[in-house]
Amino acid sequence: MAQYIPFDPAVEVNGRTILAFVNAIPAYRDTMLSILAQHQLPNVEPNGWYPQIYWLNAFRTIGENFGDNTLFSVGKAIPENAAFPPEINDLKSALASIDVAYHMNHRNGEIGYYKLVSFDEKSKTAVMECRNPYPSEFDRGIITAMARKFKPAFSIVNVSLDHHKPTRKNGAMECTYIVKW
């Protein structure tokens, strides 16, 4: 499975992003801290940098023990806790900015990407391609949070994994998501 396997062992992730993992579900804060400690991340500092493999191992534990809904919730917390470019002002720029933010919060080696493949305001549909080692539901959470935060007024957002394309859930290197509003 391509989920949880780094593209490059040198990749690091910043502490602020890892701490979003802890803050995603406040009732489980101690559990999340314990899981991070089990995976060589006992004292994460917001401005520190840590091996991505440790965080991916913690994600695997969360996924195995708590399931996809928790991974989705953790993903939704990322936009509130990770660094994002300040010039975001609409849905299209928000979706496109996920890749910029991803690169701001990861360093050293091949990290992958988030790509806005298409954006059709008339049909109210966008397509995102995510090529990275994170769990599929985590990415769906990130995209959902950004889309909800910057959606047009009076819109309801739905983000779904495109099961007609290869996904990380079945061993692919990327997932494709359909965003509708």
Summary of the structure (lengths in Angstrom):
residues: 181
radius of gyration: 15.5
end to end distance: 30.9
largest distance: 48.0
contacts: 591
relative contact order: 0.18
helix: 46%
strand: 19%
